[in-house]
């Protein structure tokens, strides 16, 4: 379980650094939790990117271009695949 927490923290860092709507650190706490859960459930890049896009659109009623979502999804999937903490 400890390893999973480490991976989740790394994923949280990626999401917070991304800041797709320019709202600053800490503005996406609910979305971070939803995205981390999605990363653990989804291995397909396009599907994960669409889920990320949906999460932000649902919360903020603003659409993030899919290519931007794919970039961050790719980073997170790579982290998950290469992490010794992945379960």
Backbone as a printed PyTorch tensor [residue, N CA C, xyz], in Angstrom:
tensor([[[  0.8190,  -1.1990,   0.0000],
         [  0.0000,   0.0000,   0.0000],
         [  0.8630,   1.2630,   0.0000]],

        [[  1.9810,   1.2120,   0.7060],
         [  2.8770,   2.3650,   0.7760],
         [  3.3690,   2.7620,  -0.6180]],

        [[  3.7210,   1.7660,  -1.4350],
         [  4.1750,   2.0330,  -2.7860],
         [  3.1250,   2.7100,  -3.6310]],

        [[  1.8870,   2.3090,  -3.4670],
         [  0.7760,   2.9160,  -4.2010],
         [  0.6380,   4.3900,  -3.8380]],

        [[  0.8650,   4.7100,  -2.5710],
         [  0.8130,   6.1150,  -2.1320],
         [  1.8990,   6.9240,  -2.8170]],

        [[  3.0830,   6.3310,  -2.9670],
         [  4.1910,   7.0240,  -3.6300],
         [  3.8440,   7.3130,  -5.0890]],

        [[  3.2910,   6.3370,  -5.7740],
         [  2.8830,   6.5330,  -7.1510],
         [  1.8160,   7.6150,  -7.2280]],

        [[  0.8460,   7.5740,  -6.3350],
         [ -0.2220,   8.5790,  -6.3300],
         [  0.3340,   9.9860,  -6.1320]],

        [[  1.3450,  10.1290,  -5.2920],
         [  1.9580,  11.4440,  -5.0800],
         [  2.6520,  11.9320,  -6.3490]],

        [[  3.3160,  11.0260,  -7.0460],
         [  3.9630,  11.3910,  -8.3150],
         [  2.9110,  11.8280,  -9.3360]],

        [[  1.8060,  11.0970,  -9.3970],
         [  0.7240,  11.4510, -10.3180],
         [  0.1390,  12.8060,  -9.9450]],

        [[ -0.0330,  13.0440,  -8.6530],
         [ -0.5620,  14.3310,  -8.1680],
         [  0.3470,  15.4780,  -8.6140]],

        [[  1.6550,  15.2870,  -8.5220],
         [  2.6110,  16.3150,  -8.9530],
         [  2.4450,  16.6410, -10.4340]],

        [[  2.3060,  15.6030, -11.2560],
         [  2.1350,  15.8050, -12.6990],
         [  0.8760,  16.6200, -12.9690]],

        [[ -0.2100,  16.2750, -12.3200],
         [ -1.4770,  16.9630, -12.5420],
         [ -1.3960,  18.4160, -12.0800]],

        [[ -0.8350,  18.6390, -10.8990],
         [ -0.7460,  20.0080, -10.3820],
         [  0.1760,  20.8880, -11.2120]],

        [[  1.2660,  20.3270, -11.7230],
         [  2.1750,  21.0990, -12.5760],
         [  1.5180,  21.4410, -13.9070]],

        [[  0.6430,  20.5660, -14.3750],
         [ -0.0280,  20.7720, -15.6500],
         [ -0.9150,  22.0130, -15.5840]],

        [[ -1.7430,  22.1560, -14.5850],
         [ -2.6050,  23.3240, -14.3720],
         [ -3.2630,  23.8060, -15.6710]],

        [[ -4.1010,  22.9890, -16.2980],
         [ -4.6320,  23.2840, -17.6280],
         [ -5.5130,  24.5270, -17.7180]],

        [[ -6.0860,  24.9450, -16.6120],
         [ -6.9630,  26.1140, -16.6540],
         [ -6.3260,  27.3370, -16.0000]],

        [[ -5.0710,  27.2150, -15.5810],
         [ -4.3510,  28.3450, -15.0100],
         [ -4.9030,  28.8350, -13.6800]],

        [[ -5.4460,  27.9280, -12.8850],
         [ -6.0570,  28.3140, -11.6110],
         [ -5.0970,  28.2350, -10.4340]],

        [[ -3.9000,  27.7160, -10.6630],
         [ -2.9010,  27.6550,  -9.6080],
         [ -2.9630,  26.3730,  -8.7980]],

        [[ -1.9320,  26.1650,  -7.9930],
         [ -1.8330,  24.9530,  -7.1740],
         [ -3.0000,  24.8150,  -6.2030]],

        [[ -3.4490,  23.5940,  -6.0250],
         [ -4.5150,  23.3320,  -5.0630],
         [ -5.9220,  23.5740,  -5.5880]],

        [[ -6.0430,  24.0240,  -6.8330],
         [ -7.3690,  24.3420,  -7.3810],
         [ -8.1020,  23.1070,  -7.8940]],

        [[ -7.4110,  21.9860,  -7.9740],
         [ -7.9860,  20.8120,  -8.6250],
         [ -8.0450,  19.5840,  -7.7120]],

        [[ -8.2180,  19.7730,  -6.4290],
         [ -8.1500,  18.6350,  -5.5070],
         [ -9.1240,  17.5040,  -5.8560]],

        [[-10.3660,  17.8390,  -6.1400],
         [-11.3670,  16.8130,  -6.4890],
         [-10.9730,  16.1380,  -7.8020]],

        [[-10.5480,  16.9360,  -8.7550],
         [-10.1740,  16.3980, -10.0610],
         [ -8.9350,  15.5030,  -9.9570]],

        [[ -7.9860,  15.8860,  -9.1050],
         [ -6.7760,  15.0800,  -8.9090],
         [ -7.1490,  13.6770,  -8.4460]],

        [[ -8.0410,  13.5920,  -7.4840],
         [ -8.4720,  12.2950,  -6.9620],
         [ -9.1290,  11.4700,  -8.0710]],

        [[-10.0110,  12.0990,  -8.8390],
         [-10.7000,  11.3980,  -9.9290],
         [ -9.7180,  10.9320, -11.0080]],

        [[ -8.7480,  11.7710, -11.3370],
         [ -7.7760,  11.4210, -12.3760],
         [ -6.8570,  10.2920, -11.9020]],

        [[ -6.4040,  10.3600, -10.6500],
         [ -5.5500,   9.2830, -10.1290],
         [ -6.2940,   7.9520, -10.1700]],

        [[ -7.5560,   7.9710,  -9.8000],
         [ -8.3590,   6.7490,  -9.8770],
         [ -8.4360,   6.2510, -11.3210]],

        [[ -8.6500,   7.1680, -12.2540],
         [ -8.7340,   6.7940, -13.6660],
         [ -7.4270,   6.1820, -14.1550]],

        [[ -6.3030,   6.7410, -13.7400],
         [ -4.9950,   6.2150, -14.1520],
         [ -4.8260,   4.7730, -13.6740]],

        [[ -5.2980,   4.4890, -12.4740],
         [ -5.1930,   3.1210, -11.9560],
         [ -6.1180,   2.1560, -12.7040]],

        [[ -7.2110,   2.6670, -13.2520],
         [ -8.2020,   1.8080, -13.9200],
         [ -7.9780,   1.6610, -15.4200]],

        [[ -7.3220,   2.6370, -16.0590],
         [ -7.2570,   2.7010, -17.5200],
         [ -5.8110,   2.6140, -18.0020]],

        [[ -5.5850,   1.7760, -19.0010],
         [ -4.2530,   1.6470, -19.5970],
         [ -4.2000,   2.1990, -21.0200]],

        [[ -5.3450,   2.5270, -21.5890],
         [ -5.4300,   3.0170, -22.9600],
         [ -5.2690,   4.5360, -22.9800]],

        [[ -4.2970,   5.0330, -23.7360],
         [ -3.9770,   6.4520, -23.7830],
         [ -5.1730,   7.3190, -24.1870]],

        [[ -5.8150,   6.9620, -25.2850],
         [ -6.9210,   7.7990, -25.7770],
         [ -8.1070,   7.7910, -24.8190]],

        [[ -8.3940,   6.6410, -24.2530],
         [ -9.5100,   6.5410, -23.3150],
         [ -9.2180,   7.3440, -22.0500]],

        [[ -7.9820,   7.2510, -21.5550],
         [ -7.6080,   8.0150, -20.3720],
         [ -7.6680,   9.5140, -20.6660]],

        [[ -7.1760,   9.9310, -21.8140],
         [ -7.2170,  11.3560, -22.1860],
         [ -8.6610,  11.8660, -22.2330]],

        [[ -9.5530,  11.0710, -22.7900],
         [-10.9610,  11.4710, -22.8470],
         [-11.5780,  11.5480, -21.4550]],

        [[-11.1740,  10.6400, -20.5600],
         [-11.6730,  10.6630, -19.1900],
         [-11.1910,  11.9350, -18.4820]],

        [[ -9.9160,  12.2790, -18.6790],
         [ -9.3570,  13.4940, -18.0730],
         [-10.1050,  14.7180, -18.5960]],

        [[-10.3100,  14.7630, -19.8950],
         [-11.0480,  15.8730, -20.5050],
         [-12.4450,  15.9830, -19.9020]],

        [[-13.1130,  14.8630, -19.7440],
         [-14.4650,  14.8440, -19.1750],
         [-14.4640,  15.3340, -17.7230]],

        [[-13.4940,  14.9060, -16.9460],
         [-13.4220,  15.2910, -15.5260],
         [-13.3400,  16.8050, -15.3900]],

        [[-12.4720,  17.4270, -16.1680],
         [-12.3380,  18.8930, -16.0920],
         [-13.5750,  19.5910, -16.6470]],

        [[-14.1080,  19.0670, -17.7350],
         [-15.2960,  19.6950, -18.3280],
         [-16.4870,  19.6070, -17.3720]],

        [[-16.6220,  18.4910, -16.6870],
         [-17.7120,  18.3100, -15.7310],
         [-17.5830,  19.3000, -14.5670]],

        [[-16.3580,  19.4780, -14.0770],
         [-16.1370,  20.3510, -12.9190],
         [-16.1670,  21.8370, -13.2550]],

        [[-15.5810,  22.2020, -14.3920],
         [-15.3720,  23.6190, -14.6880],
         [-16.1570,  24.1300, -15.8920]],

        [[-16.9050,  23.2390, -16.5410],
         [-17.6800,  23.5940, -17.7320],
         [-16.8100,  24.2730, -18.7860]],

        [[-15.5790,  23.7830, -18.8750],
         [-14.6350,  24.2940, -19.8580],
         [-13.9020,  23.1020, -20.4580]],

        [[-13.8360,  23.0630, -21.7760],
         [-13.2180,  21.9220, -22.4420],
         [-11.7300,  22.1700, -22.6860]],

        [[-10.9310,  21.1950, -22.3360],
         [ -9.4940,  21.2360, -22.5920],
         [ -9.2750,  20.4470, -23.8850]],

        [[ -8.5070,  20.9870, -24.8310],
         [ -8.2710,  20.2590, -26.0840],
         [ -7.7230,  18.8570, -25.8270]],

        [[ -8.2510,  17.8980, -26.5580],
         [ -7.8570,  16.4970, -26.3750],
         [ -6.3440,  16.2720, -26.4950]],

        [[ -5.6480,  16.9240, -27.4560],
         [ -4.1930,  16.7060, -27.5340],
         [ -3.4670,  17.0840, -26.2320]],

        [[ -3.9280,  18.1160, -25.5360],
         [ -3.3230,  18.4870, -24.2470],
         [ -3.5630,  17.3920, -23.2170]],

        [[ -4.7760,  16.8500, -23.2190],
         [ -5.1090,  15.7700, -22.2900],
         [ -4.2900,  14.5260, -22.6010]],

        [[ -4.0410,  14.2860, -23.8770],
         [ -3.2460,  13.1210, -24.2660],
         [ -1.8050,  13.2510, -23.7890]],

        [[ -1.2520,  14.4650, -23.8360],
         [  0.1240,  14.6720, -23.3770],
         [  0.2620,  14.3180, -21.8980]],

        [[ -0.6660,  14.8130, -21.0920],
         [ -0.5730,  14.5440, -19.6540],
         [ -0.9180,  13.0840, -19.3670]],

        [[ -1.8480,  12.5240, -20.1050],
         [ -2.1950,  11.1090, -19.9290],
         [ -0.9850,  10.2310, -20.2580]],

        [[ -0.2620,  10.5900, -21.3020],
         [  0.9350,   9.8200, -21.6970],
         [  1.9710,   9.8530, -20.5760]],

        [[  2.1860,  11.0390, -19.9770],
         [  3.1470,  11.1540, -18.8730],
         [  2.7450,  10.2730, -17.6950]],

        [[  1.4500,  10.2900, -17.3800],
         [  0.9810,   9.5350, -16.2160],
         [  1.0190,   8.0330, -16.4710]],

        [[  0.6740,   7.6050, -17.6770],
         [  0.7400,   6.1710, -17.9880],
         [  2.1850,   5.6850, -17.9710]],

        [[  3.0950,   6.5140, -18.4570],
         [  4.5080,   6.1520, -18.4340],
         [  4.9890,   6.0160, -16.9890]],

        [[  4.5820,   6.9340, -16.1550],
         [  4.9250,   6.8580, -14.7270],
         [  4.4080,   5.5640, -14.1240]],

        [[  3.1600,   5.2500, -14.4480],
         [  2.5410,   4.0310, -13.9070],
         [  3.2680,   2.7770, -14.4060]],

        [[  3.6170,   2.7630, -15.6880],
         [  4.2640,   1.5880, -16.2860],
         [  5.6810,   1.3850, -15.7540]],

        [[  6.3830,   2.4650, -15.4840],
         [  7.7910,   2.3490, -15.0860],
         [  7.9900,   2.4130, -13.5750]],

        [[  6.9230,   2.6770, -12.8540],
         [  7.0310,   2.8250, -11.4130],
         [  7.1650,   1.4790, -10.7160]],

        [[  8.1440,   1.3820,  -9.8180],
         [  8.2310,   0.1540,  -9.0080],
         [  7.0980,   0.0870,  -8.0030]],

        [[  6.3310,   1.1890,  -7.8930],
         [  5.2470,   1.2670,  -6.9270],
         [  3.9000,   0.8300,  -7.4930]],

        [[  3.8440,   0.6430,  -8.8160],
         [  2.5580,   0.2910,  -9.4380],
         [  2.0840,  -1.0630,  -8.9350]],

        [[  0.7620,  -1.1510,  -8.7960],
         [  0.1700,  -2.4150,  -8.3410],
         [ -0.7490,  -2.9760,  -9.3890]]])
